[in-house]
Amino acid sequence: MIIEIDQKSGFCFGVVNAIGKAEKMLETEDMLYSLGHIVHNELEVKRLQDMGLKTIGHKEYFQLKDCKVLIRAHGEPPSTYEYAQKNNITLVDATCPVVLKLQQRVKKAAETMQNENGQLVIFGHLGHAEVDGLAGQTDDSVLIIEQPEDYKKIDPSRPVIVFSQTTKSVDDFKELTKNIQNQAQGGRVEAHDTICRQVSNRVSHLQRFAVRFERIIFVGGHNSSNAQVLFDVCKKQNEHSYFVSSPEDVQADWFKGVETVGICGATSTPQWLMDQVGEKIKEF
């Protein structure tokens, strides 16, 4: 059986940067707080926890003083930085540069819309860390739209500026933009495709990758929105695609009579985990 691991799968730059900063800090620190899971992959989080990285939520964060806290690639709202400054918290800021630039654009657009009695819209997952960070730039005066068909929540008589969470589907964003433009009543509609191309470019690559094999094993975390989007891409191209989070999820009966297997993953999937899944498949 031929097993090939997709060389373009795995961590994006933002995740590599965040994990690198955490590992460097833990070379000299016994413990480092991470505000939220550093990456949406349970086994990679466990690896870093064993090195001394402690994941905390916002409730716990806003009780801390005199410590060091990692800001992960998803970014944070201004309130997180303000609290750190007042309570002697050293922030190890690993906000992805793409997300940081988007935060700045969202903040400026929010001011523009406020002056024009307009609406600021973010196409993203409600409650997602990146979206929370973006909303914080606007004092939460933003409308979060999760699906293209939710466009009716937008007032067609008022100006609107639309941005996207960096990991959303390009096609879905185009559909949402079209829907908003079609219902607009002469007001300004300004749509900014702010989807990260490190993520979106993987779609066309995985479309080609998935059809080359009899079986596709997609490795990702259950709480990763990017993993679900990319797995769906594989599933549409190859009905024999399976989602696993660890080598233990792999089932032997998937490979009966199979000669070719492709292994791929999300931007939050570590290379070492895809390698382990490959080794597990070799046992069958």
HELIX and SHEET records of a PDB file:
HELIX    1   1 PHE A   13  MET A   25  1                                  13    
HELIX    2   2 GLU A   42  MET A   51  1                                  10    
HELIX    3   3 HIS A   58  TYR A   61  1                                   4    
HELIX    4   4 PRO A   78  LYS A   86  1                                   9    
HELIX    5   5 PRO A   97  ASN A  115  1                                  19    
HELIX    6   6 ALA A  129  GLY A  136  1                                   8    
HELIX    7   7 PRO A  148  LYS A  153  5                                   6    
HELIX    8   8 VAL A  170  GLN A  183  1                                  14    
HELIX    9   9 ARG A  197  ALA A  210  1                                  14    
HELIX   10  10 SER A  225  GLN A  237  1                                  13    
HELIX   11  11 PRO A  247  ASP A  249  5                                   3    
HELIX   12  12 ALA A  252  PHE A  255  5                                   4    
HELIX   13  13 GLN A  271  LYS A  282  1                                  12    
SHEET    1   A 4 ILE A   2  ILE A   5  0                                        
SHEET    2   A 4 THR A 260  GLY A 265  1                                        
SHEET    3   A 4 ARG A 215  VAL A 219  1                                        
SHEET    4   A 4 SER A 241  VAL A 244  1                                        
SHEET    1   B 4 LEU A  53  ILE A  56  0                                        
SHEET    2   B 4 LEU A  32  LEU A  35  1                                        
SHEET    3   B 4 CYS A  67  ILE A  71  1                                        
SHEET    4   B 4 ILE A  89  ASP A  93  1                                        
SHEET    1   C 4 LEU A 143  ILE A 145  0                                        
SHEET    2   C 4 GLN A 119  PHE A 123  1                                        
SHEET    3   C 4 VAL A 160  SER A 164  1                                        
SHEET    4   C 4 VAL A 189  ALA A 191  1                                        
END                                                                             
